[in-house]
Amino acid sequence: MKLVSFAVPAIAAVVAVPVAMNAAAGRDFNAVVSAVEQRYASHAERVPLMGLVSFCAWAATRGGVKGMRVAEFDHLPAAADSGELEGLVRNSLGQDWQLFVADRSRSGDLSLIFVQPEGASMRMLVADFEHGELDLVRLEVNGDRLQHWMHDPEGSARRHDYGGGTPD
């Protein structure tokens, strides 16, 4: 009986701490989703079981990727202007986030990557707008593993070696 009375609070703590941390870290993501929903009068589709997907990414990369969140906007009613959309995302994220990559096409498609250093990690928000559809992805990557991958992306992918110890 003592084991059960100890196990329940321990399991609750193990589950609650990552959920609380993810909720606090997700405010920036929620701000972007909310701003897009309000500006374009559209509702985001949230990817089901994203917590499980995020856990699988964390496990597969040995802690290299965590906190994944995804939202999709299909058929934005008002065709978004890429400059306006970039400003909307930038203003929703705030000053702590920096634009890292901006790729614009002549057809109006737009891909943005914003980054925010967070201790030994790098938070990333990817916004991909193509043909009236917007995908938003937020994740956090381990800085050491990101640096390892940037130094040798092909070798890291081929060996499934993301800087977390011995390659597979």
Phi, psi and omega per residue, in radians:
M1 nan -0.630 3.129
K2 -1.139 -0.623 3.131
L3 -1.118 -0.726 3.134
V4 -1.143 -0.758 -3.118
S5 -1.154 -0.462 3.063
F6 -1.456 -0.670 -3.046
A7 -1.166 -0.696 -3.098
V8 -1.084 -0.888 3.102
P9 -1.122 -0.614 3.136
A10 -1.135 -0.775 3.115
I11 -1.144 -0.715 3.116
A12 -1.067 -0.711 3.125
A13 -1.166 -0.727 3.140
V14 -1.095 -0.633 3.133
V15 -1.402 -0.714 -3.015
A16 -1.258 -0.663 -3.078
V17 -1.080 -0.905 3.118
P18 -1.097 -0.621 3.130
V19 -1.125 -0.772 3.131
A20 -1.144 -0.728 3.117
M21 -1.122 -0.731 3.141
N22 -1.148 -0.667 3.124
A23 -1.140 -0.744 3.130
A24 -1.161 -0.715 -3.133
A25 -1.278 -0.330 -3.073
G26 -1.542 0.030 -3.129
R27 -1.047 -0.696 3.134
D28 -1.102 -0.744 3.109
F29 -1.098 -0.815 3.134
N30 -1.086 -0.614 3.118
A31 -1.125 -0.715 3.125
V32 -1.171 -0.817 -3.141
V33 -1.034 -0.801 -3.134
S34 -1.097 -0.740 3.139
A35 -1.102 -0.730 3.122
V36 -1.165 -0.745 3.125
E37 -1.042 -0.761 -3.112
Q38 -1.234 -0.777 -3.076
R39 -1.154 -0.729 -3.036
Y40 -1.841 0.139 3.126
A41 0.822 0.878 -3.109
S42 -2.304 2.685 -3.126
H43 -1.892 2.311 3.134
A44 -1.322 2.457 2.991
E45 -1.598 2.089 3.086
R46 -1.557 2.434 -3.136
V47 -1.325 2.148 -3.137
P48 -1.163 2.636 3.104
L49 1.043 0.539 -3.125
M50 -1.110 -0.539 3.080
G51 -1.063 -0.713 3.107
L52 -1.182 -0.735 3.114
V53 -1.077 -0.757 3.128
S54 -1.088 -0.741 3.102
F55 -1.094 -0.742 3.122
C56 -1.100 -0.699 3.098
A57 -1.120 -0.726 3.106
W58 -1.074 -0.785 -3.119
A59 -1.177 -0.766 -3.092
A60 -1.146 -0.564 -3.124
T61 -1.735 0.185 -3.127
R62 0.913 0.810 3.102
G63 1.538 0.097 -3.118
G64 -1.280 -0.522 -3.139
V65 -2.242 2.375 3.086
K66 -2.654 2.937 3.044
G67 1.132 0.611 -3.128
M68 -1.242 2.400 3.043
R69 -2.430 2.471 -3.107
V70 -2.389 2.423 3.010
A71 -2.415 2.445 -3.137
E72 -2.141 2.375 3.024
F73 -2.004 1.971 3.101
D74 -1.691 2.334 3.045
H75 0.954 1.142 3.064
L76 -1.025 2.175 -3.030
P77 -1.043 -0.736 3.083
A78 -1.692 2.094 -3.138
A79 -1.009 2.055 -3.062
A80 -1.257 2.395 2.977
D81 -1.446 2.294 -3.030
S82 -1.086 -0.632 3.103
G83 -1.165 -0.726 3.116
E84 -1.126 -0.749 -3.133
L85 -1.118 -0.732 3.101
E86 -1.065 -0.772 3.114
G87 -1.100 -0.692 3.127
L88 -1.088 -0.806 3.129
V89 -1.136 -0.822 -3.113
R90 -1.027 -0.829 -3.116
N91 -1.189 -0.561 3.134
S92 -1.243 -0.580 -3.122
L93 -1.330 -0.669 -3.119
G94 1.709 3.120 -2.997
Q95 -1.282 -0.326 -3.124
D96 -1.266 -0.295 -3.118
W97 -1.687 2.453 3.135
Q98 -2.079 2.438 3.062
L99 -1.235 2.164 -3.097
F100 -1.817 -0.735 -3.141
V101 -2.427 2.352 3.005
A102 -2.367 2.109 -3.135
D103 -2.200 2.027 -3.128
R104 -2.025 2.433 3.076
S105 -1.862 2.876 3.125
R106 -1.144 -0.459 -3.119
S107 -1.394 -0.031 3.124
G108 1.715 -0.013 3.088
D109 -1.212 2.631 -3.064
L110 -2.543 2.332 3.023
S111 -2.217 2.209 -3.121
L112 -2.203 2.493 2.968
I113 -2.265 2.063 3.051
F114 -1.831 2.537 -3.136
V115 -2.268 2.697 3.078
Q116 -2.564 1.973 3.060
P117 -1.100 2.423 3.129
E118 -2.454 1.562 -3.094
G119 1.120 -2.193 3.138
A120 -1.531 0.123 -3.099
S121 -2.051 2.963 3.078
M122 -2.236 2.069 3.041
R123 -1.453 2.470 -3.141
M124 -2.324 2.447 2.995
L125 -2.199 2.132 3.137
V126 -1.899 2.252 3.061
A127 -2.119 2.088 -3.112
D128 -2.142 1.959 -3.131
F129 -1.939 2.096 -3.108
E130 -2.567 2.177 3.068
H131 0.904 0.797 3.081
G132 1.382 0.125 3.110
E133 -2.093 2.389 -3.109
L134 -2.113 2.248 3.044
D135 -2.006 2.292 3.084
L136 -2.056 2.284 3.128
V137 -2.322 2.273 3.078
R138 -2.163 2.383 3.111
L139 -2.704 2.940 3.090
E140 -2.204 2.284 -3.123
V141 -2.055 2.502 3.083
N142 -1.137 2.218 -3.084
G143 -1.049 -0.739 -3.141
D144 -1.119 -0.713 -3.130
R145 -1.248 -0.613 3.073
L146 -1.125 -0.769 3.116
Q147 -1.096 -0.733 3.116
H148 -1.058 -0.790 -3.139
W149 -1.151 -0.719 -3.130
M150 -1.126 -0.572 3.131
H151 -1.225 -0.640 -3.101
D152 -2.559 1.257 -3.063
P153 -1.109 -0.751 -3.114
E154 -1.178 -0.794 3.132
G155 -1.134 -0.714 3.131
S156 -1.083 -0.762 -3.140
A157 -1.202 -0.730 -3.115
R158 -1.124 -0.694 -3.104
R159 -1.606 -0.049 -3.024
H160 0.938 0.666 -3.098
D161 -1.900 1.832 -3.091
Y162 -1.918 0.498 3.061
G163 1.455 0.174 -3.064
G164 -1.735 0.464 -3.134
G165 2.115 -2.472 -3.084
T166 -1.337 2.395 3.115
P167 -1.225 2.703 3.108
D168 -1.273 nan nan
